Amino acid sequence: MSVSAAPAALPADVTALIERHGRCVHWLGEPGEGDAERQRDIDWGMCQSCPGTDANLAALKKKYRGQTSVMNALQALDERVEPMGREEAKRFCATTRKPEWAK
């Protein structure tokens, strides 16, 4: 009787990016129009998860370019998910407050 090996787990840095990327995409898809409090929550969520994801994805693709299973996981992510440029994001996120539910 043979036991087939489970697929290798992804490296921690790749798993962390996949999770953060997913949170970013989630916040980007949340509706907040007409509800100022909800929009502030969405803005805070975006500021916590989106900045740096595009650059981090590119760096990990370079780092793991020879590892097929890792590259397959990374290829599934959108390469351009950040909603604004780095400097604009810094300015925007500097004025975003942490909502009550996240304290």
Phi and psi restraints in degrees (range 20) as a CNS / XPLOR table:
assign (resid 1 and name C) (resid 2 and name N)
       (resid 2 and name CA) (resid 2 and name C) 1.0 -113.4 20.0 2
assign (resid 2 and name N) (resid 2 and name CA)
       (resid 2 and name C) (resid 3 and name N) 1.0 143.7 20.0 2
assign (resid 2 and name C) (resid 3 and name N)
       (resid 3 and name CA) (resid 3 and name C) 1.0 -107.4 20.0 2
assign (resid 3 and name N) (resid 3 and name CA)
       (resid 3 and name C) (resid 4 and name N) 1.0 124.9 20.0 2
assign (resid 3 and name C) (resid 4 and name N)
       (resid 4 and name CA) (resid 4 and name C) 1.0 -81.2 20.0 2
assign (resid 4 and name N) (resid 4 and name CA)
       (resid 4 and name C) (resid 5 and name N) 1.0 141.1 20.0 2
assign (resid 4 and name C) (resid 5 and name N)
       (resid 5 and name CA) (resid 5 and name C) 1.0 -73.3 20.0 2
assign (resid 5 and name N) (resid 5 and name CA)
       (resid 5 and name C) (resid 6 and name N) 1.0 141.6 20.0 2
assign (resid 5 and name C) (resid 6 and name N)
       (resid 6 and name CA) (resid 6 and name C) 1.0 -73.0 20.0 2
assign (resid 6 and name N) (resid 6 and name CA)
       (resid 6 and name C) (resid 7 and name N) 1.0 150.4 20.0 2
assign (resid 6 and name C) (resid 7 and name N)
       (resid 7 and name CA) (resid 7 and name C) 1.0 -59.6 20.0 2
assign (resid 7 and name N) (resid 7 and name CA)
       (resid 7 and name C) (resid 8 and name N) 1.0 146.4 20.0 2
assign (resid 7 and name C) (resid 8 and name N)
       (resid 8 and name CA) (resid 8 and name C) 1.0 -64.9 20.0 2
assign (resid 8 and name N) (resid 8 and name CA)
       (resid 8 and name C) (resid 9 and name N) 1.0 141.4 20.0 2
assign (resid 8 and name C) (resid 9 and name N)
       (resid 9 and name CA) (resid 9 and name C) 1.0 -68.2 20.0 2
assign (resid 9 and name N) (resid 9 and name CA)
       (resid 9 and name C) (resid 10 and name N) 1.0 151.4 20.0 2
assign (resid 9 and name C) (resid 10 and name N)
       (resid 10 and name CA) (resid 10 and name C) 1.0 -74.8 20.0 2
assign (resid 10 and name N) (resid 10 and name CA)
       (resid 10 and name C) (resid 11 and name N) 1.0 151.5 20.0 2
assign (resid 10 and name C) (resid 11 and name N)
       (resid 11 and name CA) (resid 11 and name C) 1.0 -59.4 20.0 2
assign (resid 11 and name N) (resid 11 and name CA)
       (resid 11 and name C) (resid 12 and name N) 1.0 151.8 20.0 2
assign (resid 11 and name C) (resid 12 and name N)
       (resid 12 and name CA) (resid 12 and name C) 1.0 -58.1 20.0 2
assign (resid 12 and name N) (resid 12 and name CA)
       (resid 12 and name C) (resid 13 and name N) 1.0 -38.7 20.0 2
assign (resid 12 and name C) (resid 13 and name N)
       (resid 13 and name CA) (resid 13 and name C) 1.0 -67.8 20.0 2
assign (resid 13 and name N) (resid 13 and name CA)
       (resid 13 and name C) (resid 14 and name N) 1.0 -32.0 20.0 2
assign (resid 13 and name C) (resid 14 and name N)
       (resid 14 and name CA) (resid 14 and name C) 1.0 -72.4 20.0 2
assign (resid 14 and name N) (resid 14 and name CA)
       (resid 14 and name C) (resid 15 and name N) 1.0 -45.2 20.0 2
assign (resid 14 and name C) (resid 15 and name N)
       (resid 15 and name CA) (resid 15 and name C) 1.0 -59.9 20.0 2
assign (resid 15 and name N) (resid 15 and name CA)
       (resid 15 and name C) (resid 16 and name N) 1.0 -42.3 20.0 2
assign (resid 15 and name C) (resid 16 and name N)
       (resid 16 and name CA) (resid 16 and name C) 1.0 -62.3 20.0 2
assign (resid 16 and name N) (resid 16 and name CA)
       (resid 16 and name C) (resid 17 and name N) 1.0 -42.5 20.0 2
assign (resid 16 and name C) (resid 17 and name N)
       (resid 17 and name CA) (resid 17 and name C) 1.0 -65.8 20.0 2
assign (resid 17 and name N) (resid 17 and name CA)
       (resid 17 and name C) (resid 18 and name N) 1.0 -43.5 20.0 2
assign (resid 17 and name C) (resid 18 and name N)
       (resid 18 and name CA) (resid 18 and name C) 1.0 -58.3 20.0 2
assign (resid 18 and name N) (resid 18 and name CA)
       (resid 18 and name C) (resid 19 and name N) 1.0 -42.9 20.0 2
assign (resid 18 and name C) (resid 19 and name N)
       (resid 19 and name CA) (resid 19 and name C) 1.0 -66.6 20.0 2
assign (resid 19 and name N) (resid 19 and name CA)
       (resid 19 and name C) (resid 20 and name N) 1.0 -44.5 20.0 2
assign (resid 19 and name C) (resid 20 and name N)
       (resid 20 and name CA) (resid 20 and name C) 1.0 -66.9 20.0 2
assign (resid 20 and name N) (resid 20 and name CA)
       (resid 20 and name C) (resid 21 and name N) 1.0 -40.4 20.0 2
assign (resid 20 and name C) (resid 21 and name N)
       (resid 21 and name CA) (resid 21 and name C) 1.0 -59.4 20.0 2
assign (resid 21 and name N) (resid 21 and name CA)
       (resid 21 and name C) (resid 22 and name N) 1.0 -43.6 20.0 2
assign (resid 21 and name C) (resid 22 and name N)
       (resid 22 and name CA) (resid 22 and name C) 1.0 -62.0 20.0 2
assign (resid 22 and name N) (resid 22 and name CA)
       (resid 22 and name C) (resid 23 and name N) 1.0 -40.6 20.0 2
assign (resid 22 and name C) (resid 23 and name N)
       (resid 23 and name CA) (resid 23 and name C) 1.0 -65.2 20.0 2
assign (resid 23 and name N) (resid 23 and name CA)
       (resid 23 and name C) (resid 24 and name N) 1.0 -40.2 20.0 2
assign (resid 23 and name C) (resid 24 and name N)
       (resid 24 and name CA) (resid 24 and name C) 1.0 -60.8 20.0 2
assign (resid 24 and name N) (resid 24 and name CA)
       (resid 24 and name C) (resid 25 and name N) 1.0 -49.7 20.0 2
assign (resid 24 and name C) (resid 25 and name N)
       (resid 25 and name CA) (resid 25 and name C) 1.0 -60.1 20.0 2
assign (resid 25 and name N) (resid 25 and name CA)
       (resid 25 and name C) (resid 26 and name N) 1.0 -39.4 20.0 2
assign (resid 25 and name C) (resid 26 and name N)
       (resid 26 and name CA) (resid 26 and name C) 1.0 -59.0 20.0 2
assign (resid 26 and name N) (resid 26 and name CA)
       (resid 26 and name C) (resid 27 and name N) 1.0 -52.2 20.0 2
assign (resid 26 and name C) (resid 27 and name N)
       (resid 27 and name CA) (resid 27 and name C) 1.0 -63.9 20.0 2
assign (resid 27 and name N) (resid 27 and name CA)
       (resid 27 and name C) (resid 28 and name N) 1.0 -36.3 20.0 2
assign (resid 27 and name C) (resid 28 and name N)
       (resid 28 and name CA) (resid 28 and name C) 1.0 -64.3 20.0 2
assign (resid 28 and name N) (resid 28 and name CA)
       (resid 28 and name C) (resid 29 and name N) 1.0 -28.0 20.0 2
assign (resid 28 and name C) (resid 29 and name N)
       (resid 29 and name CA) (resid 29 and name C) 1.0 -91.8 20.0 2
assign (resid 29 and name N) (resid 29 and name CA)
       (resid 29 and name C) (resid 30 and name N) 1.0 -1.9 20.0 2
assign (resid 29 and name C) (resid 30 and name N)
       (resid 30 and name CA) (resid 30 and name C) 1.0 -77.3 20.0 2
assign (resid 30 and name N) (resid 30 and name CA)
       (resid 30 and name C) (resid 31 and name N) 1.0 131.7 20.0 2
assign (resid 30 and name C) (resid 31 and name N)
       (resid 31 and name CA) (resid 31 and name C) 1.0 -79.4 20.0 2
assign (resid 31 and name N) (resid 31 and name CA)
       (resid 31 and name C) (resid 32 and name N) 1.0 137.0 20.0 2
assign (resid 31 and name C) (resid 32 and name N)
       (resid 32 and name CA) (resid 32 and name C) 1.0 -139.1 20.0 2
assign (resid 32 and name N) (resid 32 and name CA)
       (resid 32 and name C) (resid 33 and name N) 1.0 0.4 20.0 2
assign (resid 32 and name C) (resid 33 and name N)
       (resid 33 and name CA) (resid 33 and name C) 1.0 -57.9 20.0 2
assign (resid 33 and name N) (resid 33 and name CA)
       (resid 33 and name C) (resid 34 and name N) 1.0 132.5 20.0 2
assign (resid 33 and name C) (resid 34 and name N)
       (resid 34 and name CA) (resid 34 and name C) 1.0 83.7 20.0 2
assign (resid 34 and name N) (resid 34 and name CA)
       (resid 34 and name C) (resid 35 and name N) 1.0 -6.2 20.0 2
assign (resid 34 and name C) (resid 35 and name N)
       (resid 35 and name CA) (resid 35 and name C) 1.0 -126.7 20.0 2
assign (resid 35 and name N) (resid 35 and name CA)
       (resid 35 and name C) (resid 36 and name N) 1.0 96.5 20.0 2
assign (resid 35 and name C) (resid 36 and name N)
       (resid 36 and name CA) (resid 36 and name C) 1.0 -60.4 20.0 2
assign (resid 36 and name N) (resid 36 and name CA)
       (resid 36 and name C) (resid 37 and name N) 1.0 -40.6 20.0 2
assign (resid 36 and name C) (resid 37 and name N)
       (resid 37 and name CA) (resid 37 and name C) 1.0 -64.6 20.0 2
assign (resid 37 and name N) (resid 37 and name CA)
       (resid 37 and name C) (resid 38 and name N) 1.0 -44.1 20.0 2
assign (resid 37 and name C) (resid 38 and name N)
       (resid 38 and name CA) (resid 38 and name C) 1.0 -64.2 20.0 2
assign (resid 38 and name N) (resid 38 and name CA)
       (resid 38 and name C) (resid 39 and name N) 1.0 -39.6 20.0 2
assign (resid 38 and name C) (resid 39 and name N)
       (resid 39 and name CA) (resid 39 and name C) 1.0 -63.9 20.0 2
assign (resid 39 and name N) (resid 39 and name CA)
       (resid 39 and name C) (resid 40 and name N) 1.0 -37.0 20.0 2
assign (resid 39 and name C) (resid 40 and name N)
       (resid 40 and name CA) (resid 40 and name C) 1.0 -64.7 20.0 2
assign (resid 40 and name N) (resid 40 and name CA)
       (resid 40 and name C) (resid 41 and name N) 1.0 -38.5 20.0 2
assign (resid 40 and name C) (resid 41 and name N)
       (resid 41 and name CA) (resid 41 and name C) 1.0 -62.6 20.0 2
assign (resid 41 and name N) (resid 41 and name CA)
       (resid 41 and name C) (resid 42 and name N) 1.0 -43.7 20.0 2
assign (resid 41 and name C) (resid 42 and name N)
       (resid 42 and name CA) (resid 42 and name C) 1.0 -63.9 20.0 2
assign (resid 42 and name N) (resid 42 and name CA)
       (resid 42 and name C) (resid 43 and name N) 1.0 -44.9 20.0 2
assign (resid 42 and name C) (resid 43 and name N)
       (resid 43 and name CA) (resid 43 and name C) 1.0 -58.9 20.0 2
assign (resid 43 and name N) (resid 43 and name CA)
       (resid 43 and name C) (resid 44 and name N) 1.0 -43.9 20.0 2
assign (resid 43 and name C) (resid 44 and name N)
       (resid 44 and name CA) (resid 44 and name C) 1.0 -63.9 20.0 2
assign (resid 44 and name N) (resid 44 and name CA)
       (resid 44 and name C) (resid 45 and name N) 1.0 -44.4 20.0 2
assign (resid 44 and name C) (resid 45 and name N)
       (resid 45 and name CA) (resid 45 and name C) 1.0 -59.7 20.0 2
assign (resid 45 and name N) (resid 45 and name CA)
       (resid 45 and name C) (resid 46 and name N) 1.0 -41.8 20.0 2
assign (resid 45 and name C) (resid 46 and name N)
       (resid 46 and name CA) (resid 46 and name C) 1.0 -63.4 20.0 2
assign (resid 46 and name N) (resid 46 and name CA)
       (resid 46 and name C) (resid 47 and name N) 1.0 -41.8 20.0 2
assign (resid 46 and name C) (resid 47 and name N)
       (resid 47 and name CA) (resid 47 and name C) 1.0 -67.8 20.0 2
assign (resid 47 and name N) (resid 47 and name CA)
       (resid 47 and name C) (resid 48 and name N) 1.0 -25.0 20.0 2
assign (resid 47 and name C) (resid 48 and name N)
       (resid 48 and name CA) (resid 48 and name C) 1.0 -82.4 20.0 2
assign (resid 48 and name N) (resid 48 and name CA)
       (resid 48 and name C) (resid 49 and name N) 1.0 -26.5 20.0 2
assign (resid 48 and name C) (resid 49 and name N)
       (resid 49 and name CA) (resid 49 and name C) 1.0 -117.1 20.0 2
assign (resid 49 and name N) (resid 49 and name CA)
       (resid 49 and name C) (resid 50 and name N) 1.0 -26.1 20.0 2
assign (resid 49 and name C) (resid 50 and name N)
       (resid 50 and name CA) (resid 50 and name C) 1.0 -87.2 20.0 2
assign (resid 50 and name N) (resid 50 and name CA)
       (resid 50 and name C) (resid 51 and name N) 1.0 -43.0 20.0 2
assign (resid 50 and name C) (resid 51 and name N)
       (resid 51 and name CA) (resid 51 and name C) 1.0 -56.6 20.0 2
assign (resid 51 and name N) (resid 51 and name CA)
       (resid 51 and name C) (resid 52 and name N) 1.0 129.8 20.0 2
assign (resid 51 and name C) (resid 52 and name N)
       (resid 52 and name CA) (resid 52 and name C) 1.0 89.2 20.0 2
assign (resid 52 and name N) (resid 52 and name CA)
       (resid 52 and name C) (resid 53 and name N) 1.0 -7.3 20.0 2
assign (resid 52 and name C) (resid 53 and name N)
       (resid 53 and name CA) (resid 53 and name C) 1.0 -65.1 20.0 2
assign (resid 53 and name N) (resid 53 and name CA)
       (resid 53 and name C) (resid 54 and name N) 1.0 -39.8 20.0 2
assign (resid 53 and name C) (resid 54 and name N)
       (resid 54 and name CA) (resid 54 and name C) 1.0 -63.9 20.0 2
assign (resid 54 and name N) (resid 54 and name CA)
       (resid 54 and name C) (resid 55 and name N) 1.0 -46.6 20.0 2
assign (resid 54 and name C) (resid 55 and name N)
       (resid 55 and name CA) (resid 55 and name C) 1.0 -67.1 20.0 2
assign (resid 55 and name N) (resid 55 and name CA)
       (resid 55 and name C) (resid 56 and name N) 1.0 -38.5 20.0 2
assign (resid 55 and name C) (resid 56 and name N)
       (resid 56 and name CA) (resid 56 and name C) 1.0 -64.3 20.0 2
assign (resid 56 and name N) (resid 56 and name CA)
       (resid 56 and name C) (resid 57 and name N) 1.0 -41.2 20.0 2
assign (resid 56 and name C) (resid 57 and name N)
       (resid 57 and name CA) (resid 57 and name C) 1.0 -61.4 20.0 2
assign (resid 57 and name N) (resid 57 and name CA)
       (resid 57 and name C) (resid 58 and name N) 1.0 -46.0 20.0 2
assign (resid 57 and name C) (resid 58 and name N)
       (resid 58 and name CA) (resid 58 and name C) 1.0 -61.4 20.0 2
assign (resid 58 and name N) (resid 58 and name CA)
       (resid 58 and name C) (resid 59 and name N) 1.0 -41.8 20.0 2
assign (resid 58 and name C) (resid 59 and name N)
       (resid 59 and name CA) (resid 59 and name C) 1.0 -65.1 20.0 2
assign (resid 59 and name N) (resid 59 and name CA)
       (resid 59 and name C) (resid 60 and name N) 1.0 -40.8 20.0 2
assign (resid 59 and name C) (resid 60 and name N)
       (resid 60 and name CA) (resid 60 and name C) 1.0 -70.1 20.0 2
assign (resid 60 and name N) (resid 60 and name CA)
       (resid 60 and name C) (resid 61 and name N) 1.0 -34.1 20.0 2
assign (resid 60 and name C) (resid 61 and name N)
       (resid 61 and name CA) (resid 61 and name C) 1.0 -63.3 20.0 2
assign (resid 61 and name N) (resid 61 and name CA)
       (resid 61 and name C) (resid 62 and name N) 1.0 -37.9 20.0 2
assign (resid 61 and name C) (resid 62 and name N)
       (resid 62 and name CA) (resid 62 and name C) 1.0 -69.2 20.0 2
assign (resid 62 and name N) (resid 62 and name CA)
       (resid 62 and name C) (resid 63 and name N) 1.0 -45.1 20.0 2
assign (resid 62 and name C) (resid 63 and name N)
       (resid 63 and name CA) (resid 63 and name C) 1.0 -61.7 20.0 2
assign (resid 63 and name N) (resid 63 and name CA)
       (resid 63 and name C) (resid 64 and name N) 1.0 -40.7 20.0 2
assign (resid 63 and name C) (resid 64 and name N)
       (resid 64 and name CA) (resid 64 and name C) 1.0 -108.1 20.0 2
assign (resid 64 and name N) (resid 64 and name CA)
       (resid 64 and name C) (resid 65 and name N) 1.0 21.5 20.0 2
assign (resid 64 and name C) (resid 65 and name N)
       (resid 65 and name CA) (resid 65 and name C) 1.0 -55.2 20.0 2
assign (resid 65 and name N) (resid 65 and name CA)
       (resid 65 and name C) (resid 66 and name N) 1.0 -25.7 20.0 2
assign (resid 65 and name C) (resid 66 and name N)
       (resid 66 and name CA) (resid 66 and name C) 1.0 -93.9 20.0 2
assign (resid 66 and name N) (resid 66 and name CA)
       (resid 66 and name C) (resid 67 and name N) 1.0 2.7 20.0 2
assign (resid 66 and name C) (resid 67 and name N)
       (resid 67 and name CA) (resid 67 and name C) 1.0 -110.2 20.0 2
assign (resid 67 and name N) (resid 67 and name CA)
       (resid 67 and name C) (resid 68 and name N) 1.0 103.5 20.0 2
assign (resid 67 and name C) (resid 68 and name N)
       (resid 68 and name CA) (resid 68 and name C) 1.0 -56.5 20.0 2
assign (resid 68 and name N) (resid 68 and name CA)
       (resid 68 and name C) (resid 69 and name N) 1.0 -47.5 20.0 2
assign (resid 68 and name C) (resid 69 and name N)
       (resid 69 and name CA) (resid 69 and name C) 1.0 -64.3 20.0 2
assign (resid 69 and name N) (resid 69 and name CA)
       (resid 69 and name C) (resid 70 and name N) 1.0 -38.5 20.0 2
assign (resid 69 and name C) (resid 70 and name N)
       (resid 70 and name CA) (resid 70 and name C) 1.0 -69.1 20.0 2
assign (resid 70 and name N) (resid 70 and name CA)
       (resid 70 and name C) (resid 71 and name N) 1.0 -44.3 20.0 2
assign (resid 70 and name C) (resid 71 and name N)
       (resid 71 and name CA) (resid 71 and name C) 1.0 -62.9 20.0 2
assign (resid 71 and name N) (resid 71 and name CA)
       (resid 71 and name C) (resid 72 and name N) 1.0 -37.3 20.0 2
assign (resid 71 and name C) (resid 72 and name N)
       (resid 72 and name CA) (resid 72 and name C) 1.0 -60.9 20.0 2
assign (resid 72 and name N) (resid 72 and name CA)
       (resid 72 and name C) (resid 73 and name N) 1.0 -41.6 20.0 2
assign (resid 72 and name C) (resid 73 and name N)
       (resid 73 and name CA) (resid 73 and name C) 1.0 -66.4 20.0 2
assign (resid 73 and name N) (resid 73 and name CA)
       (resid 73 and name C) (resid 74 and name N) 1.0 -41.8 20.0 2
assign (resid 73 and name C) (resid 74 and name N)
       (resid 74 and name CA) (resid 74 and name C) 1.0 -70.8 20.0 2
assign (resid 74 and name N) (resid 74 and name CA)
       (resid 74 and name C) (resid 75 and name N) 1.0 -35.1 20.0 2
assign (resid 74 and name C) (resid 75 and name N)
       (resid 75 and name CA) (resid 75 and name C) 1.0 -63.9 20.0 2
assign (resid 75 and name N) (resid 75 and name CA)
       (resid 75 and name C) (resid 76 and name N) 1.0 -23.8 20.0 2
assign (resid 75 and name C) (resid 76 and name N)
       (resid 76 and name CA) (resid 76 and name C) 1.0 -73.4 20.0 2
assign (resid 76 and name N) (resid 76 and name CA)
       (resid 76 and name C) (resid 77 and name N) 1.0 -13.9 20.0 2
assign (resid 76 and name C) (resid 77 and name N)
       (resid 77 and name CA) (resid 77 and name C) 1.0 -90.1 20.0 2
assign (resid 77 and name N) (resid 77 and name CA)
       (resid 77 and name C) (resid 78 and name N) 1.0 144.5 20.0 2
assign (resid 77 and name C) (resid 78 and name N)
       (resid 78 and name CA) (resid 78 and name C) 1.0 -65.1 20.0 2
assign (resid 78 and name N) (resid 78 and name CA)
       (resid 78 and name C) (resid 79 and name N) 1.0 134.3 20.0 2
assign (resid 78 and name C) (resid 79 and name N)
       (resid 79 and name CA) (resid 79 and name C) 1.0 -75.0 20.0 2
assign (resid 79 and name N) (resid 79 and name CA)
       (resid 79 and name C) (resid 80 and name N) 1.0 -26.6 20.0 2
assign (resid 79 and name C) (resid 80 and name N)
       (resid 80 and name CA) (resid 80 and name C) 1.0 -123.5 20.0 2
assign (resid 80 and name N) (resid 80 and name CA)
       (resid 80 and name C) (resid 81 and name N) 1.0 90.6 20.0 2
assign (resid 80 and name C) (resid 81 and name N)
       (resid 81 and name CA) (resid 81 and name C) 1.0 -112.7 20.0 2
assign (resid 81 and name N) (resid 81 and name CA)
       (resid 81 and name C) (resid 82 and name N) 1.0 -21.6 20.0 2
assign (resid 81 and name C) (resid 82 and name N)
       (resid 82 and name CA) (resid 82 and name C) 1.0 -65.3 20.0 2
assign (resid 82 and name N) (resid 82 and name CA)
       (resid 82 and name C) (resid 83 and name N) 1.0 133.6 20.0 2
assign (resid 82 and name C) (resid 83 and name N)
       (resid 83 and name CA) (resid 83 and name C) 1.0 -78.2 20.0 2
assign (resid 83 and name N) (resid 83 and name CA)
       (resid 83 and name C) (resid 84 and name N) 1.0 -12.6 20.0 2
assign (resid 83 and name C) (resid 84 and name N)
       (resid 84 and name CA) (resid 84 and name C) 1.0 -153.0 20.0 2
assign (resid 84 and name N) (resid 84 and name CA)
       (resid 84 and name C) (resid 85 and name N) 1.0 166.7 20.0 2
assign (resid 84 and name C) (resid 85 and name N)
       (resid 85 and name CA) (resid 85 and name C) 1.0 -68.4 20.0 2
assign (resid 85 and name N) (resid 85 and name CA)
       (resid 85 and name C) (resid 86 and name N) 1.0 165.0 20.0 2
assign (resid 85 and name C) (resid 86 and name N)
       (resid 86 and name CA) (resid 86 and name C) 1.0 -57.6 20.0 2
assign (resid 86 and name N) (resid 86 and name CA)
       (resid 86 and name C) (resid 87 and name N) 1.0 -50.0 20.0 2
assign (resid 86 and name C) (resid 87 and name N)
       (resid 87 and name CA) (resid 87 and name C) 1.0 -67.6 20.0 2
assign (resid 87 and name N) (resid 87 and name CA)
       (resid 87 and name C) (resid 88 and name N) 1.0 -41.1 20.0 2
assign (resid 87 and name C) (resid 88 and name N)
       (resid 88 and name CA) (resid 88 and name C) 1.0 -63.3 20.0 2
assign (resid 88 and name N) (resid 88 and name CA)
       (resid 88 and name C) (resid 89 and name N) 1.0 -40.3 20.0 2
assign (resid 88 and name C) (resid 89 and name N)
       (resid 89 and name CA) (resid 89 and name C) 1.0 -63.6 20.0 2
assign (resid 89 and name N) (resid 89 and name CA)
       (resid 89 and name C) (resid 90 and name N) 1.0 -40.8 20.0 2
assign (resid 89 and name C) (resid 90 and name N)
       (resid 90 and name CA) (resid 90 and name C) 1.0 -59.8 20.0 2
assign (resid 90 and name N) (resid 90 and name CA)
       (resid 90 and name C) (resid 91 and name N) 1.0 -45.5 20.0 2
assign (resid 90 and name C) (resid 91 and name N)
       (resid 91 and name CA) (resid 91 and name C) 1.0 -65.2 20.0 2
assign (resid 91 and name N) (resid 91 and name CA)
       (resid 91 and name C) (resid 92 and name N) 1.0 -46.5 20.0 2
assign (resid 91 and name C) (resid 92 and name N)
       (resid 92 and name CA) (resid 92 and name C) 1.0 -62.3 20.0 2
assign (resid 92 and name N) (resid 92 and name CA)
       (resid 92 and name C) (resid 93 and name N) 1.0 -48.1 20.0 2
assign (resid 92 and name C) (resid 93 and name N)
       (resid 93 and name CA) (resid 93 and name C) 1.0 -72.1 20.0 2
assign (resid 93 and name N) (resid 93 and name CA)
       (resid 93 and name C) (resid 94 and name N) 1.0 -23.1 20.0 2
assign (resid 93 and name C) (resid 94 and name N)
       (resid 94 and name CA) (resid 94 and name C) 1.0 -65.6 20.0 2
assign (resid 94 and name N) (resid 94 and name CA)
       (resid 94 and name C) (resid 95 and name N) 1.0 -23.4 20.0 2
assign (resid 94 and name C) (resid 95 and name N)
       (resid 95 and name CA) (resid 95 and name C) 1.0 -102.0 20.0 2
assign (resid 95 and name N) (resid 95 and name CA)
       (resid 95 and name C) (resid 96 and name N) 1.0 2.2 20.0 2
assign (resid 95 and name C) (resid 96 and name N)
       (resid 96 and name CA) (resid 96 and name C) 1.0 -88.1 20.0 2
assign (resid 96 and name N) (resid 96 and name CA)
       (resid 96 and name C) (resid 97 and name N) 1.0 133.7 20.0 2
assign (resid 96 and name C) (resid 97 and name N)
       (resid 97 and name CA) (resid 97 and name C) 1.0 -101.8 20.0 2
assign (resid 97 and name N) (resid 97 and name CA)
       (resid 97 and name C) (resid 98 and name N) 1.0 153.4 20.0 2
assign (resid 97 and name C) (resid 98 and name N)
       (resid 98 and name CA) (resid 98 and name C) 1.0 -76.1 20.0 2
assign (resid 98 and name N) (resid 98 and name CA)
       (resid 98 and name C) (resid 99 and name N) 1.0 125.7 20.0 2
assign (resid 98 and name C) (resid 99 and name N)
       (resid 99 and name CA) (resid 99 and name C) 1.0 -72.3 20.0 2
assign (resid 99 and name N) (resid 99 and name CA)
       (resid 99 and name C) (resid 100 and name N) 1.0 159.6 20.0 2
assign (resid 99 and name C) (resid 100 and name N)
       (resid 100 and name CA) (resid 100 and name C) 1.0 -55.5 20.0 2
assign (resid 100 and name N) (resid 100 and name CA)
       (resid 100 and name C) (resid 101 and name N) 1.0 -40.7 20.0 2
assign (resid 100 and name C) (resid 101 and name N)
       (resid 101 and name CA) (resid 101 and name C) 1.0 -67.0 20.0 2
assign (resid 101 and name N) (resid 101 and name CA)
       (resid 101 and name C) (resid 102 and name N) 1.0 -17.9 20.0 2
assign (resid 101 and name C) (resid 102 and name N)
       (resid 102 and name CA) (resid 102 and name C) 1.0 -98.1 20.0 2
assign (resid 102 and name N) (resid 102 and name CA)
       (resid 102 and name C) (resid 103 and name N) 1.0 1.5 20.0 2
